[in-house]
Amino acid sequence: MPWALTGGTSEGTSTAEWRTFGPVSSLSIQAHDPDAESIIQGILTIEISLMGTDASGAMMDASVSWWPEGMNAPFYMNEEIGEDLSISIDTLSLEEEGSTIKGSFSAHLCRKDSFFAEADTDDCLPVEGHFDTALMRAE
């Protein structure tokens, strides 16, 4: 399943934000399916924690998830299954004004019926894509 997360941070396309906690930067990028019945359906999320504030920072934690029917329904996630996850940040600029991120990702996502359920490794799908978007500072 290919994904492209591009453009600004507006409803219907993507939401992307960043915050810092001491030396750690936390980044969240969401792509919204423009053909979904609701803004809370068809969301692909990339979460990244890295040491530092630019593309050279060491990635400490990362996840990719897909929410086809929203948060109150089964979803797909890479965590806890031990499968491949690759996130590459080509450029990252965290500024009060004009923050941006550009990179690519690939992951093997497996279905979970809830946050606390075991991943169903018989129901998985590969995802890959790229992101090139503005970032807003989270409040």
C-alpha positions as CSV (number, residue, x, y, z in Angstrom):
1,M,0.0,0.0,0.0
2,P,1.8,3.2,-1.1
3,W,1.3,6.5,0.7
4,A,2.3,10.1,0.0
5,L,2.0,12.6,2.8
6,T,2.6,16.0,1.2
7,G,1.4,19.6,1.4
8,G,0.4,21.7,4.3
9,T,-1.1,20.8,7.6
10,S,-4.8,21.3,6.9
11,E,-7.9,19.3,7.6
12,G,-8.5,16.7,4.9
13,T,-4.8,16.2,3.9
14,S,-2.3,15.9,6.7
15,T,-1.7,17.1,10.2
16,A,1.9,17.2,11.4
17,E,3.3,18.6,14.6
18,W,6.4,18.6,16.8
19,R,7.3,19.2,20.4
20,T,10.5,19.0,22.4
21,F,11.2,17.6,25.8
22,G,14.7,18.6,26.8
23,P,17.0,17.1,24.1
24,V,14.2,14.9,22.6
25,S,12.1,15.9,19.7
26,S,8.7,14.2,19.3
27,L,7.2,14.3,15.8
28,S,3.7,13.2,14.7
29,I,2.6,13.0,11.1
30,Q,-0.9,12.0,10.0
31,A,-2.3,11.5,6.5
32,H,-6.0,11.7,6.2
33,D,-7.8,9.8,3.4
34,P,-9.7,12.5,1.4
35,D,-12.3,9.9,0.3
36,A,-13.1,8.6,3.8
37,E,-16.6,9.1,5.1
38,S,-15.2,10.9,8.2
39,I,-12.1,12.8,9.1
40,I,-11.4,10.2,11.8
41,Q,-11.3,7.3,9.3
42,G,-8.5,6.2,6.9
43,I,-5.7,7.8,8.9
44,L,-2.0,6.7,8.6
45,T,0.1,7.9,11.5
46,I,3.9,8.1,11.8
47,E,5.3,8.8,15.3
48,I,9.0,9.5,15.8
49,S,11.1,10.4,18.8
50,L,14.7,11.5,18.1
51,M,17.6,13.0,20.0
52,G,18.1,16.5,18.7
53,T,16.3,18.9,16.4
54,D,17.5,18.0,12.9
55,A,17.7,15.1,10.5
56,S,21.0,13.9,11.9
57,G,19.4,13.2,15.3
58,A,19.5,9.6,16.5
59,M,16.0,8.0,16.3
60,M,15.0,6.6,19.7
61,D,11.5,5.3,19.0
62,A,9.2,5.1,16.0
63,S,5.9,3.6,14.9
64,V,3.6,3.5,12.0
65,S,-0.1,2.8,12.3
66,W,-3.2,2.7,10.0
67,W,-6.7,3.4,11.3
68,P,-9.1,2.4,8.5
69,E,-12.3,2.8,10.5
70,G,-11.2,5.2,13.3
71,M,-10.0,4.8,16.8
72,N,-12.9,2.6,18.1
73,A,-12.3,-0.1,15.5
74,P,-9.5,-2.6,14.7
75,F,-6.4,-0.9,13.3
76,Y,-3.0,-1.9,12.0
77,M,0.3,-1.2,13.7
78,N,4.0,-2.2,13.5
79,E,4.6,-2.3,17.3
80,E,5.0,-5.5,19.2
81,I,5.4,-7.8,16.2
82,G,9.1,-7.6,15.6
83,E,8.8,-6.9,11.8
84,D,10.7,-4.4,9.7
85,L,10.2,-0.7,10.2
86,S,12.2,1.8,8.3
87,I,11.9,5.6,8.6
88,S,14.4,7.9,6.9
89,I,14.4,11.6,7.5
90,D,16.1,13.5,4.7
91,T,15.5,17.0,6.0
92,L,14.1,18.3,9.2
93,S,13.8,22.0,10.3
94,L,12.2,22.7,13.7
95,E,11.7,26.5,14.0
96,E,9.0,28.6,15.6
97,E,7.9,29.5,12.0
98,G,8.4,27.4,8.9
99,S,9.1,24.0,10.4
100,T,9.3,21.2,7.8
101,I,10.1,17.5,7.4
102,K,10.9,15.4,4.4
103,G,11.6,11.6,4.3
104,S,10.3,8.1,3.6
105,F,9.1,5.1,5.4
106,S,8.2,1.4,5.0
107,A,6.6,-0.9,7.6
108,H,4.9,-4.2,8.0
109,L,1.6,-3.6,9.9
110,C,-0.5,-6.2,11.6
111,R,-4.1,-6.0,12.8
112,K,-4.9,-5.3,16.4
113,D,-8.5,-5.4,17.7
114,S,-7.7,-2.9,20.4
115,F,-4.7,-1.2,22.1
116,F,-4.3,-4.1,24.5
117,A,-5.0,-7.0,22.1
118,E,-2.2,-9.1,20.6
119,A,-1.3,-8.4,17.0
120,D,-2.8,-10.8,14.5
121,T,0.3,-11.8,12.5
122,D,-2.0,-13.6,10.0
123,D,-3.6,-10.3,9.0
124,C,-0.8,-8.0,8.0
125,L,0.0,-5.6,5.2
126,P,3.1,-3.8,3.9
127,V,3.0,0.0,3.7
128,E,5.5,2.4,2.2
129,G,5.6,6.0,1.1
130,H,7.2,9.4,1.6
131,F,6.4,12.5,3.5
132,D,7.1,16.2,2.7
133,T,5.1,18.5,4.8
134,A,5.0,21.5,7.1
135,L,5.1,20.9,10.9
136,M,3.2,22.9,13.4
137,R,4.6,23.3,17.0
138,A,2.3,21.4,19.4
139,E,0.9,23.4,22.2
